[in-house]
């Protein structure tokens, strides 16, 4: 019997994950990638001896990577060397006012106790509950395809749902344990990865604090693109074909099935298509109107994660006392969030993040130099211009220099900006968002855009705009979930005459 042919659109983490799982099951898998590099947003830019990760920069939830590779008899160490960062990151609240977040739990508890007496015991209680949420969430929730609410009609799961606090906000939950504003900001920070405010994020996501503080912040030596290389190597070893510089332009549908994948390099066929590219782009641009899952109005009503303004900069000198990850929380978190979600606009006094991976890894910059990037969260869909980019570059550098006491402006020898227009051009990112769909309560589980196409039998979706959500580990899980759905589909639909 001929192998079923699977086409995967996009080589991001979800697409690569799905491709590997399906190839292992014996299917004939081809990935179609519009860009010249695989990896989706985890691209690399190299110039003048500097190597910049252009996308994700935080390696959290190491168990997800381990579990994925274990399916194939592999482990991360077969592909890259992991280093746990200690401190995991630094938070600046102002000049001479900072917190370094230690990897050691006893040191972390001591830091909490010094800031707010009695809080070390509260931290233990908080993290014990967060660990429970992590184990339930990562063990039982994230692997559900969430086609329907009925998947959650299980008495045991309903009891656990109450325990993981789906209906309480993160903001309220934290304030039951802690009073000090610095500790609250520190614990609200991981919510930024979820694309929503703490007030609108379910308290279930305190499991991210467990991922942060207990499981730790790691770094794959060589950069985050090493994960992409690992997955690409694995995929190719399993027989996956990856066609780079091949953009899918249209999906031809006949009698409720995709009958042709039309690309700028010719037309192809497949028994099943997995769309790992931007969901809205596939749904609204690649499929004719009668076969779409959603309307333009539906997409416009979704709460998207923020976009970002990024600057990749190379310095011709070393920088003193900064860390690998540095968060600048010297301005009002709530005001910046308001200017992202409530009244979208370029922020008046933004928070921002500065990364310096060359503090950990001397391979990413020439000797005696420093590799840095700055990131400022933005409301998606704003007008993007060079003038606005430069205005905020000056703002971030000025604040960085004033708060850290480190002078960098005169040492910049490489500089590149990246923002909404680039996200749209490179990834067809809806409204130029950076991380996908925000994890609000109204966009959780079966309330997310569906994994299945409603009017096309052999099309499924994966990635950060469907289940389980944004981030590298969820994207890898999304690929695993859609691969299981493809196998069910082939058994029930594709092979039937």
N, C-alpha and C positions, 0 to 999 in steps of 0.2 A: 504493500500500500504506500502511496506517495505521502511524504510528510506534509502536514498542513503548513501553509506559508503565513507567517505573521509579519506585518509591517508595523514598525514603531516610528512615529513621527516625533523627532526630537531626541537628543542624546544627553539630556540632563540626568540627574540622579534617578528620577523615577523611571525614565525611559531605559537607562542602562540596567537598572534593577530588574524591571520587567523582562527585558531582553535576555538577561542571564538566566533567570528562573525558567523561562519558556524554552530556551535553547537546551538547558539541562534535561527538560522533559522530552527532548527529541524533535522539537519543531524547527522549521527552517525560518530563521529570524533575520530580517534586514532592518537596520535603522537608517532613516533619512534625516540628515542634519543640514540645516541651511547654512551654518557657519563653517569656517575652515578648521575649527577645533571642536572636539567633542567636549561634553561636560556642561552644556547649558550655560548658566550664569557663572559657573566656576571656571571661567576662562583665565588665561595667563597672558600678561603683557610683559615682554622682555625688551629692554633697551639699555645700551651703554653699561652692560654688566649688572643691571638691576632686574630682578624678577618679581613682578607684582601679581598676587592673587587679586583678580578683579571682582570676585564675588564673595562667597561666604568666607569668614575668617575665624569663626569660633567652632571648635571641635568639642561638642557636648554629647552626652549619651553614648559613651563608647560601647556599651552593650549592644546597641542597635547595629553598629558596624560589625561587631564580633558575631552576632547572630546571623547577619546576612551572609558573611563569608563562610560561616560554619556549615551552611547548606551544601557548600561545594568542597568541604574538607579543607578549607583554608582559614587563615587567621590574618589580622592586620599586619603582624610582623613578617608575613610572607611577602609583603609588598612595600611597607614603609615603617619607619621607626617613630613611635609615639613618645612624646615627652610631656609629663604633667607639669603645668606651669605653677610655680609657687613664688610669689602670690599669683592667684589665678588672674587677677586684674586689680587695677587701682581706680578708686573713685575720688575725683577732685571736687570738693564743695566750695573751694575758693583758695586764694593764696595761703600757703602754710596750713591748709585745712584739708586733709586727705585721709582715706582709709585704704590700706592694702588688705585684700581678702585672702587670708592664708589657706593653704591646702589642708593643713592639719586641723582636725576638728577641735581638739583641746585649745589650740591657739585661737580658733574662731570663737569659741565660747568665751574665752578670756577677753577677747576684743569686745564682744557684745556686753559682757558684764561691766567692763570699764566704762562703756558709754551709757548704759542704762542698768543700774543695779537690779538684780533679779531676772534679768533677761536671758541669762545663759540657760536656766531651767526652762523658760518659755521657748527658747530656740530648740531645745531637745524635744519638747512636746510638738512644736510646729513641724519639725523635720520628721518626726515619727509619723505624723499624720500625712505629711507630704510623700513619705516613702510608700505608705499604703496606697495613696492615689497613683503614684508612679507605677507600682506593680499591677494594680487593677487596670489603670488606663493603658499602659503599654502591653499588658498581657491579654486583656479581654476586649477593650474598646477599639484600639487602633486597627486591629486586623478585621474588623467588620466592614463589609462593603457599603453598609448604610443605604441599601436600596429602599428600605422602608422602616418605619417606626416599629414594625412587628419584630424586627431582629432584636429589639430590646425588651420584648415581652417575656421576660424570664425573671421569676421571683427573686432568685439569688442575685441576679444582676441589678434588679430594681433596688434591693437592699443595699447593694454596694454603691449604687448611684447616689443614694442618700448620704452614704459615707464619704463620697468624694466631692460632695457639695457642688453639684451642677448648677444650682439655682441661687447660690450666694455669690456676691461679687468678691473679687480678689481684694479690692480696697477695704471692704468691711472686714473680711476675714483677717487680714494682717493687723488691723487696728484692735482686734480682740486680744492680740498677743503683745503688741509693742506700741510704745508711745513716742519714742524718740524719732524725730523726723529723718535723721540720717539713716537709721536702721530701716525705717519704712521705705525710704528711697532705694536703699540697697536691695531690699527684697522685692520691690516693685520692678526693678530694672529688667529681669528676664521677660516680663510681659511685653517689652518693646519688640522682642523677637516674634511675638504673636500678632502684632499689627493692631492692637486695640489699647484703650486706656484701662487702667486697673479697675475703674468703676464699671466698665462694660465687659470685663473678662471674668468668666466663671472662676470661682475659687478652686475648682478642680485643678487649675493650672499652677497651683502652688507646687505641683509635682515638678515644675521647672526649677524651683528652688532646691529641691532634692537633687535634681540633675546637676545644678550649678555647684552647690555647697558640699554635697556628699560625694557625688560621682566625679566631680572635678572638671577643670578646664584643661584641655590637652592641645597639643600641636603636633601635626605630622611633619617631621623634618623634611625640608624641601618645599613645604607649603601645602595648602588645601587641595591643590590640583593633583597632588600625589594620590588622593582618593580616587579622582577621575581616572588617572593612569591605571590604578589597580583594577577598577571596574572594567575599563576598556580591555586591559590584558586578559582578564577573566572571560569577558564576553567573546573575545576573539579565540581564546583557547577552547571555548565551547562551540565555536563555529558560527558566531554571529557575524554578519556582513555589515560594515558601517560605511555608508555613502556620505562623505562630507561634501560641502559646497553643493548640496542638492536640496533645493527648497520645494516643499510641497505647495502647489498653487491652488489645487482644487481636488475635491473628492467627488468623483462621478458616482451617482447613486441610481440604481435601477432595481425595481421590484423590492424595495426595502433593504438593499444591500449595497455596500461600496463595491463597485465593479472595476474601478480604475483609480489609481493614485497618480494624479497628473502633477509632474514636477517640471522644473526648468531644465531638466536633463532627459526628459522623456516620460513616458507613461509606464506604470508598473501595476501588477495585480497582486492580490493577497486574499487569503481566506478570511483573515481577521485583521482589523486595523486598531492599533492602540495609539491614541493621541496623547503624547506627552508634551506637546507644544502648548503654548498659552491657550487655555480652554476657550476663552471668549473669542480669540482669533480663529480657532478651528470652527467653532460653532457659528460665528457670524460671517466669516470671510471665506472659508473653504467649502462650506456646505450650502447648497441652494435652500432658499427660504422654507419650502414645505417640509424639509427634513431636519430643521434645527431643533435643538432642545429648548431654547429659550428665545425671548424677544429682546430687542435692543433696550426696551424699558426695564426689563428684568435685570440686565447687566448693569445698567446705570444706577439701579437701586441697591446694588451690593455695596457693602462696606469693604473697601479694599485696604490692604496693608499700606503703610506709607511708601512713598518713593524715597529716594536718597540723592543727595548731592555728594559726590565723592571726588577727592583729589588724590592722585597717586604722585608722590614726590620722592625724589632721590636727593640725598644730601651728600655733599663732598667732605663731611666731617662726622664724627661721632657725637651723639647727644648724651648728656649726663644722666641724671636720675629720673628717668621715666621707665615705665614697664612695657611689656609686650602689648597689653590691652589697657587703655586709659579712657575712663569715662569722665566727661566734664559736666557735672551736675551743679554748676555754680549759678545757674539761673532757674527760674520757676518751671518745674516739670509740668504742672497743670496748665500753665499758660501756653507752653509749646504744644501740648496735647490738644488744647482748644483750637489752636491755629492749624492743626493737622486734620482733626475730625469734625469739629463743630462749625467753625468758620474758616474754611480752607484758604490759606494765604501764605505767602513767604513769611517766615517767623520773625518776630521783632527781637526776641532774645533767646535764640535756640540753645538747646543742649546739643552736644556733639560727642563724637568718639574718635580717638586717635590711636592707631595701631602702629607698632614698631617691631615687626617680626624679626628684624635683624638683631634685636636684643637676645633672641633665642637661637637664631639660625644664621650663621655668617655666610651661607651659600646664596642668600637672596640679595646681596649687595656686594660691590667691590670692596676690597680691603680698605679699612679706614673710613668707610662710608656708611650711611644709614638708609634703610628702606622704610618709608612711612606712608600711611594713608589716613586721610581725614574723611569722616562720614557724618553728615547731618541729615536726620530724618525730615521728610517733607510731605505735605499733602499731595496725593497723586492728582494729575490733571491740571497742574498749574502751568502758566506760560513760562517756558524755559528759554533763557537767553544768556549769551556770554556775559553781558553786563551784570546780570543777577548772580551768575556763578562767581565772577570776580569779586563782587561786593561781599559775598559770604566767605570767600576764601580769605580775604583780608580780615574779616571779623574773626574767623576761627584761628588764624595764625596769630593775630594780635592777642587774643585771649589765651591761647596756648603759651605764648611767650611771657605774658604778664603773670600767669598763674604758676607756671613751672620754673620761671626764671631762666629758661633755656632759649637762646637766640638761634633761630633756624632760617629766617627769611633770606639772609645773604648767602646761605650755604646751598640753596636749591639749584641743582644742576639738571634735574628732570622734573617735569610737571605735566600732568594730564588730568583734565576734568571729565566727569561722567555723571549724567543726570537723566531726567525724564526722556528727552529726545533720543538719547542713546539706548535706554531700555526698550523704547518702542522700536527703534531701527534694528537693533540686534536680536531682540527676542519677541517682537510683536506684543510686548507687555501692555496689558490693558491699562490705559490712562498713565502709563509709565510707572506702574507700581514696581516695587523692588522685591517683595516677599510673597505676593499672592493674595489670598483672601484672608481678611482679618478673622481671628478666632473669637468672635463674639458669640453670646449665647444663642442668638437667632441664626447663627451660621455654624452650628456645631452638628457633627454627625450627619444624620439623615436630612438636615436642613441646609447642607452644602449642595452646590451643583452636583448633579447625579453622575455617578461613574458610568452608568449605562446610557447609550444613546436611545432615545425614546422611539424614534422612527426609523432607525437603521439597525438591523439585526446584528451586523458584524463589526460594530464600532463601539469601543469603550474609551474612557478618559482616565488619565492618571496625572499626578503632579500636584502642585501647590494650590490649585484652585478647586480641587475636589478633596475627598477624604484621604488621609486624616487631617492634612493641613500644611501650613508653611514650615520651612526649615529643612535642613539636609536629612536628618534622621526620619522625619515624617515622609519626605519624598521617597526615600529608599523603601520605607514600609508601603507607601502607596503603590510602588511598582510591584511589590510582592503580592499585594491584595489584588491588583488588576490581573496579574498573571494567573492567579487561581480562578478568577472569573472567566478569563479566556479559555482555560481548560474546560470549565463547565459548559461554556458556550459551544465549543467544538464538539463536545459529546452530544449536546442536545439539538443544536441548530445546524451547524455548518455541514456536517456529514450526512444530514438527512436529504434524501432526493427531493 
